[in-house]
Amino acid sequence: MRRSWTAALGLFLASCLFAANPKDCVDLSARQDNDVSSPSGVRVTINGYNRCSEDMDGYRCRFRVDAVGPGGKVIASQSGTFGGTIAPGGRVETKVFVLCDPDRVRSITVEAQ
């Protein structure tokens, strides 16, 4: 009994160590959502695509959205995650609000964390 428990524990720990990293599996893209207008910032739609062959925990898929202003300088950023599970080959979408002067935003970037 002890041997099977030890083997099961070893397999569990190995699966945790070798589980795919969301940074390596989920491709991210972001675009400004022009359906919403606000003087205090911009709403951004973030899309993710799971290109790996296993489910990804959306809460572990962290990202940072940067609002880029004149001269390529980051003027504001916002972090976020996806919810739920992202199936292999699955797509997911979420929205974040970035507090900034919307008139200064020239582009939006997203980066896995």
C-alpha positions in Angstrom: 0.0 0.0 0.0 2.8 2.4 0.9 4.6 1.7 -2.4 1.5 2.5 -4.5 0.8 5.7 -2.5 4.4 6.8 -3.0 4.2 6.0 -6.7 0.9 8.0 -7.0 2.5 11.0 -5.2 5.5 10.8 -7.5 3.3 10.8 -10.6 1.3 13.7 -9.3 4.4 15.8 -8.5 5.9 15.0 -11.9 2.7 16.1 -13.7 2.9 19.4 -11.8 6.5 19.9 -12.8 6.0 19.0 -16.5 2.6 20.7 -17.0 2.7 23.1 -19.9 3.4 26.7 -19.0 0.6 29.0 -20.3 3.3 31.5 -21.4 4.6 28.8 -23.8 1.1 27.6 -25.0 -1.2 30.6 -25.2 -0.8 33.1 -28.0 -2.0 36.5 -27.1 -3.3 39.5 -29.1 -4.9 42.7 -28.0 -6.8 45.6 -29.6 -8.5 48.7 -28.4 -12.3 48.3 -28.1 -13.7 51.3 -29.8 -17.3 50.4 -28.8 -16.6 52.1 -25.5 -15.6 55.7 -25.1 -14.3 57.1 -21.8 -12.3 60.2 -20.8 -10.5 58.1 -18.1 -9.0 55.4 -20.3 -9.5 52.7 -22.9 -11.1 49.3 -22.9 -9.0 46.6 -24.5 -10.1 43.2 -25.8 -7.5 40.4 -25.3 -7.7 37.2 -27.3 -5.9 34.0 -26.4 -5.4 30.8 -28.5 -4.2 27.6 -26.9 -1.8 26.0 -29.3 -0.8 23.1 -27.0 -2.4 19.7 -26.7 -3.5 20.0 -23.1 -6.1 22.1 -21.2 -4.8 25.4 -19.8 -6.0 26.9 -16.6 -7.2 30.4 -17.7 -6.5 31.8 -14.2 -2.8 30.8 -14.6 -2.6 32.6 -18.0 -1.5 36.0 -16.8 -0.9 39.0 -19.1 -0.1 42.7 -19.0 -1.6 45.2 -21.4 0.3 48.3 -22.2 -1.1 51.5 -23.6 1.7 53.0 -25.7 1.8 56.7 -26.3 3.8 59.1 -28.4 7.4 58.1 -28.9 6.7 54.5 -28.1 6.5 55.1 -24.4 4.2 53.1 -22.2 1.8 55.5 -20.6 -0.3 53.0 -18.6 -0.7 49.3 -18.1 -3.2 46.8 -16.7 -2.7 43.2 -15.7 -5.3 40.4 -16.0 -6.1 36.7 -16.5 -8.6 34.6 -18.4 -11.1 32.6 -16.5 -12.0 29.0 -16.7 -10.3 26.3 -18.8 -8.8 26.9 -22.3 -9.1 23.6 -24.3 -6.5 22.5 -26.8 -7.0 24.6 -29.9 -9.5 26.7 -28.0 -9.9 30.4 -28.1 -10.7 32.7 -25.2 -11.5 36.5 -24.9 -11.6 38.9 -22.1 -11.6 42.7 -21.6 -9.7 45.0 -19.4 -9.9 48.8 -18.8 -6.6 50.7 -18.9 -6.7 54.0 -16.9 -4.9 56.6 -19.0 -5.5 59.7 -21.2 -7.2 58.0 -24.2 -6.1 60.8 -26.6 -2.5 59.9 -26.0 -2.8 56.2 -26.8 -1.2 55.3 -30.1 -1.2 51.5 -29.8 -1.9 48.6 -27.5 0.4 45.7 -26.7 0.0 42.6 -24.6 2.6 40.4 -23.0 2.4 37.1 -21.1 3.5 37.3 -17.5 
